[in-house]
Amino acid sequence: MCVFYKKMIEYLNITLQLTVLIFFSFFPVNNFTANYFLLSFKNLKLINYFIINNLLLIVFLLIMSFTKIEMIITFYSILTFYLILFVLSIKNLSKYLIKDNLLIVIIFLLVNFALFFDVARDLHLAWDALELWKVKANNFYLGSNYFDVNEVKYPQYPHLGTYIWAFFWKSSLLDIEYFGRLHQTYIYVLSLFAISLSFKCNNILKNFFIIILLIVLTYNPSLRGYQDIYIFSLISFFGYFIYQKIRFNKKINDFIILIPIILPWIKNEGIFYTIFLMFIYCILQKDLFKRFVFSFLVIFLILAQFYMNIYYFNLNNIFQVDIDLSNITNDQGFLFIVQKIYKIFFYSAHAFFKNPILIIDLLIIIACFYLTKFHKDNLPFFTFLAFNIAFIFAIYLLTPADIKWHLQTSIDRLLLQTSALYIYMLAILKDKKFFKI
Amino acid sequence: MTKKNKKFKSFFVFTLLFLLLSVHVNFFKSIYLLSFRGYDERMLRTYGFGCEIPNAYQFLKRRIDEDTREEKSFYIHNLYTTQRYWYPSINSLFLNLKIDESKEHLILLNYIEEYHGLNLKNFNLDVNLNYYHKKPLGFTGCAYFIKNHWEFLDVRIL
């Protein structure tokens, strides 16, 4: 009986963790609390609220990571605040969740459980996760903040993903590290739902099919503990906001700005993605004031990040390798550059087979170009594609490290990070009635 | 198609899709393994029993758990993985582990005395085991050494 109880307690805790994650996704902004905040938030879809609330939570945790406040206090403060909001909205909550969104909620729970159990079963962590990210997570778990970098190998590396890892690890009832990683899986599932629900289908089973297809194409257990999934999910959320703006021809949701704020604190390449996304945001945002203020805010935060790295850690190497133009202009001949470009293409092709979503992306991009040319609706996605290609070539041409090693160990992840964005182009094609589901 | 048939068809498709997902993410396997293997056993199976190559997780865990010092500091050197950079170190799996740079408490993983000898300079470790005493732990292929301070004593006597 005791053994049975011991086994069951892990299931119960996984269920409790999922309940906490859903609870944190439902507040502070939802259809009911919007009455107390801003009316413009009313009548959004459940998925919109989930995305917005998760972004708000991540930004809040980013702020907390610079303070000395203990994680447990932060956790219970959030919980208490949300419980108050829960009491305010309890009347309509059951109706909203059970009556209006029952099937989608069931599917959401099932998919989360399936992936959570897989994470719990396979405790293997990948190379970077063990050598780098877990060390940082341990540091936060033991009560350190951003400025305490005792025995951390690369203190200049962005910390937010590992802070979230430690936060949910610390707040779980069982003292087990993988509970912290469940948040990453949860955000990943949420991003897949965002993509799937962009395809307006008459039957929810078709959306379920799209979700399963996306899991088959993108779920990669060899990335356990890596931060790339956060980047993948956040870029997917950005695509979702852009798609909503295009589809309903309305103003772009202001919460989109949280994504470029978060990205640089997850991984180094997030800094570049932020710049690309802000460029797209500036194209789409018609309000000059918002365009200026938000761009200024994001640039200021990136500069602040650079400054803090250099000032607190006395480190000039923000990135893993020295990015120096002399790497391609000095002693390397033209033939060497051609060889490098060939290798980039070769390993990119290899990455396409490793992550089949990239093959789907390529087909979507070709179809979009063939059917709609450079239609203005596709422009944000094509702009990002152009930036991303330039970025990938720039990294590998400038790297002082052995290019073969560098490509083998990173290009598949780099390509996967941005792969979700292009799926929205397919949703746009569907809206233009080029095909039916 | 009647309403009943439609419902059945939907339920059938839903089940089929869920089975597809289950197969891809090992859902049933996970339920089975979570039911029959606790967290500690899953960790052992992932990172190695005893002194199993490459990580010798069980040995490390037992050594660190049984250490009664307030600050659990060890210098851990894995003779198998240091020559194979593609294997990561698993030190980060142990929360309170501190690296003992003075090498007072030395843990050698995948160490075979007959093969590696007592002077480990050729194995990327500037240590002479003549200045250490070995703690018997009953694991073949792993060893725990504590530094003697006799060398200073010897100098004084001389």
Interface residues (C-beta under 8 A of the other chain):
Chain A: K6 K7 E10 Y11 L110 V111 F113 A114 L115 F117 D118 A120 R121 D122 L123 H124 L125 A126 W127 L130 E131 K134 V135 N138 Y141 L142 E151 L174 I176 N203 L205 F208 F209 I212 I215 V216 Y219
Chain B: S10 V13 F14 L17 F18 L20 L21 S22 H24 V25 N26 F27 K29 S30 I31 L33 L34 S35 F36 G38 Y39 R42 M43 T46 W86 P88 S89 I90 S92 L93 L95 N96 K98 I99
